[in-house]
Amino acid sequence: MPKMTLPQQPLQESSLSTLLRIDLQWAGEILRRKYSTRRRRPSHPPEAMLRALIYQHLKQIPSWRKLALTIKADRSLMRQLGFQCPPSYSSFSKFTKRVGEESLREIFLELVSRLRYLIPDLGRVVAVDATLVRAYSKSRRKSMPKTDPNAAWGVSGEKLGKPIYVYGYKLQVISDSQREIPISYLVASANQSENRLLSPHLRGMLATGHKPDVLIADAGYDSRRNTMCCIREGIKPIIALNPRGSGKKNGTKNARRRRDYLLPIARHSPEWDEYYSTRSAAERIFSRLKEELGLTHLKLRTSPRVTVHFALCLIAMLVVAYVSFAIGRPELYLSVEPWRY
């Protein structure tokens, strides 16, 4: 696998220019597969478009219109991103529609693969969690009709004993539990059960060639389906016990005991507790995505377009992690702030 190249001069400090100078030619080759060869007017280089979208999330620029104006006002930035002329805001819309979620997922997986080249044991122990993101709507009033046909109502916690409903999407991420680096992701409508999403998500990750040794999850993922899916695939499940399923009705308690007997790591053993203490890694990933990379700045509708937005946020996070490890400054990958200037 060819190594992603960085600038030739020695780099000891984090900076935005360092991130923007990395070679994305390999990503451009993936993106060009979606380009037509019969276009009359040459389009902007796909590497420059991707680099600009990464720049948008690093700087938390809220819209493509604002991004286009920012690039147009700074010729030095335009050249640094790789443009010959400033793109319009519609160029970003056309670009994301053309390349689609499949190409961005391929770029995400390639970045994970390149990180594993630098961190051989990356993804050996993983944690899974999900978060809700409100769908885009020009009106925040509950009485107004929702304009995204693929979104749905989901519960996002409680307030004063009553559930908080959110109309939007659910992002489920499987991440390295020790380094807080995303390994795989799945997007669904907000009404989809996290519990039922885990098995297909896990099988999809295994299809990419990545197989963890241990999977950690909270009580929301406690089910016979998920436990047995992990065991059949040779993965050690560390899934917290859901008290709602521990009763005696219909032999549930005895069935749980039989299932626990099959666990490779005994529940509540010292090894179990040590693994489970790292479960919050996925929650911290969502915190960084929302606070530092604009995950909640959703301006797109329909599931394919929303998936593009989520994928770009995750790609920006992986680029920060890759550059941090590549320049020998791994302590910098957990925060985007040092890379914004």
N, C-alpha and C positions, 0 to 999 in steps of 0.2 A: 504494500500500500504506500503510495507516495505521501510524503509528509507535507502538511500545509506550510508554505514558506512564510517567513516573517522578514522584516527589514534586515539588511546586512549589518548595520551598525549595532553595537551592543546596547541592549535596553535594560535599564535597571529600575525605571519608574513607570508606573501606569499612566497612560494618557489616552485621550480619545483618538489622537492621530495614530497611535500604535495599533489600535483596533482597526482603524479604517485602512491601514496599509497592508493588511494581511492579504495574501493571494487567494482569491476566490474563483480562479479559473476552473477548478474542478466542479464547483457549483454551477458556473456558467454552462458547462457542458451538459449538466442535468437539465437546466432550464431551457436550453436551446432546442431540446427535443420537442418542446411545445410550440416552437416558432414555425411559421409558414415560410417557405422559400420563395413565395410568389408576391411578397409585399413590394409595392412600388417605392415606398419611401423607407429607408433604413430606420429601424427603431433604436431606442437607446440600448446600450449594452446591458445584458441581463445581470452581469456581475455588479454594474453600477446601480441598477435598480434594487437589487437585493441589499447591497451595502447601504443604500439610502434608507431602506425600510428598517434595517438594523439600527442605523443612526437615529431614526425617528423614535424607536422604542427606548434607546439609551437616553435620549434627551427628553423623553416624554412629551413629544410634540403631538397635540391632540387630534390632528386631522391631516389628510394628504394635501389639502389646500394650503394649510399653514406650512407643511413641509416643503412644498414647491416654492412658496414665497421665500422661505429661509434659504434654500439653495440658490435661488435667483439673485438674492441680495448679497451673497457671498461667493464671488468668483473663485476664491482660493478653495473654499469648501467644495464647490462644484467640480473642480479639477481633482481634488483629493478623493472624491467619491468615484471619479472615473467618467464623468459626463463631458461631452464636447460642447453641448448646449444645454441650457436649463430645461428640465422636464416640466410639463404642466401637471396639474393635480389629476387630470383625467388619465395621464400616462400610468399612474400607479394603479388606478382602478382597472385599466385594460391589462396591465401586466399581471396582477394577481388573478384576474379572471382567466387569462391565457395559461399561466403555469399551473394553477389549481392546487388543491390540497395534496395531491399525490406527489408532485415534485418537491414541495416543501417538506413533506414527511421523509422523502428520500434524503434530502439535505440534512434534516434532523438526525436521521439514523447514521449518516456518514460522519457527522460531527461526533456522535456518541462513539463510533468505531475509532475515530482518530484520538479521542480522549482515552479510550482503553489502550491505545498504543503507548500513551504517556503514563497511564495508571493501570497496570496490568490487572489488578484485582477490583477494578471498578465494576459495580453491579453484582458483586458476590453476595452481599446481603442487601435486600431491597425492602422498601416500605411503600405501601399504597394508601392513597387518600384521594378525596375529591372535593371540589369546591363549586359553588354556584356563582354564575356571572349573569347579571341582569341583561336582558335583551335590549337592543337599541330601540328607542321610541322617542319621538319628538315631544311627547307629553308624558309626564310622570304621574298624571292623575289616574287613579284606579278605575274611574268610570269611563275612561277613554278606551276604545277598542285597540287591541294589540296588533301591531303591523307586521310582526315576524311570524309567518305561518308555521315554521318548524320549531319554534320555542314552545315551552309549556310551563305550567305552574309547578313549583317545587317548594319544599319546606327548607328554610335556612335557619334553623334554631328556634328558640322560644323567647317570648317576652311576656312577663307577668303570667306565666303559665299557659299562654296561648301561642300556637305555632305562627312563625313569620313566613309568609308566602312570597316567593319571588318568581316572576315570569322571565324565564331565560334558559340558560344552558348549563350543563354540568361538565366540568373538565376533571377527568380522573388521570392521575399521574403515578407511575411507578418510578421510584427514584432510589439512588444509592443512599442507604440509611446513615452511612458514616460521613460522606462528603457532601450530601445534599445536592446531588447532580441528577437531573431528570434522565431517565433511561427510555421510557415509553410513555405515550399518552393516548387517551381516548376521549372523544367528544360525543355527548348525547344530550337530549333534551332534559330539562330539569326534573321531569317527573319519573325518569328512569331510576330504578333502584341501584345504588352503589353495589349492593350485595350481588345482584344478578349480572352486573357489568364486569365483575372481576374475572370470571372464568373465560369469557371470550377475549377479554383484554390480555389475560395471561397467555392464552393459546396464540394470539396474534404476536405477542412479544417473542414467544418461543419459535415462531415461524421465521423470525428475522435472524435466528441463530444465537440469540442471547438467552442463556439459562442460568438463573441465580441459584445459589445453594439454599438460601433462607428467604422467606417472604414474611413480612411483619404487617399486621393490620389491626385496627381497633375492633370493638365489639360489633360495629355495624356490618362487618363482613363475616360474622360467625354463622356458618351454615355447613351442612353436610356436603353440599355441592362443592363449595370452595375448598374445604379441608381435603376431600378425596381427590379433587382435581390436582392439588399441589402434590399429594402423596403419589398419585399415579405418574406424575411427571418427574418424580425424584427430587422435589423441592420440599424443604422442611417448613411447615406452616407454623407461624407464631401468631395466632389469632386470638384476641381476647374473648373471654366468655361473655355471651349476651345473657343477662339474667332473665330476660323475657322468655327464653327457650329452655329454662332449667327446671320447669315444673314436672309433675308426675303424669300429666294428662297424656293419654295414648302412648304411654311408655317412653315419653321423650327423654326422661332422665336416664333410663337404662340404655337407650340408644346412644345418648351422648357419652355415657361411660364406655360403651363398646368402641365408639369412635375415638375417644381419648386414648384408649389402649393401643391404637395404631400409630399414635403420634411419635415421630422419630425423636423428638425432644419432649420430655415429660413436662406437663403444664405446671407452672409455678416452681420449677426447679431453678437453681442458681443460673444455669445456662439460659433458660427461658427468660428469666427476669432481666438478664444482661442484654439479651437481644431486644426485648420489648422496650427497654429504656431508650432506644434510639428511634422509636417509631415517629416521634414528632418531627423528624427531618422533612417529611412531606408537607407538613403544615408550614414550616419555615420557608419552603420553596414557594408556596402560594402567597405568603406574606411579601416576599421579594418581587414576585410577578405582579402583584397588585400595587405595591407602594413604589417600586422602582422601575418597572418595565411597562406600565400602562395596560395591564390585563383587563381592567374594568373600563378602559376608554374605548368601548365597543361602539363602532359607527357603521357596522355592517349588518345585513339581515340574511336569513336563510342559513341552514346548517353548513353547506360547503364554504360559504364566505366567512362565517364565524370561525370555522376550523382553520382557515388561512390566518386569521388574526391571532388565534391561540398559538399556532405553529410558529409565527414570526416572533412572538414573545419568548417562546422556549428556545428558538434558534439564537436570539440575542443573548439569552442566559448562557447557552453553551459556548458561544463565541468568547464571552468574557472568561469562562472557565478555561477554555483551551489556551487562550493567550496568556493567562495567569500562570498556568503550568509550563507553557512553552518557554517563557522568559525566566523561569526559575523563581517566580514570586507567587507560590500557591496560596499564600495567606490572603491574597487580594481577590480571590474568585467569589467569595461569599457576599460581596457588596458591589453594587454597580456604581455607587457614588464616586469612587476614585477614578473611574474610567470615563467620566462625563466631560472632562476639561483637558 
